[in-house]
């Protein structure tokens, strides 16, 4: 897998730059009207879910390898997969 910095995917030099652009688009989409509350928790959950999904696919479902890449304990990874309803996918 190539990093965003190396490839310049979609014109972004970094993950944070890509995220900022997407979040700005999200706010523009809502136009300040009917913004959901609890946005922090919503975003963190979505980012975590994507991070775990991509890492698990990259490791072909190998939880030990995925946990090592993520820098977390395998049991923590297992709990997070359960919490995010991803356990049955890997």
GICORLIN-V218434 format. One record per run of one state. SS is the DSSP state (H for helix, E for strand, C for the rest). FROM is the first residue (numbers start at 1). LEN is the number of residues. If there is no record, write none. Layout:
BEGIN
((SS,FROM,LEN) (SS,FROM,LEN))
END
This chain:
BEGIN
((C,1,3) (H,4,4) (C,8,1) (H,9,3) (C,12,3) (H,15,16) (C,31,8) (H,39,20) (C,59,4) (H,63,8) (C,71,3) (H,74,10) (C,84,3) (H,87,3) (C,90,1))
END
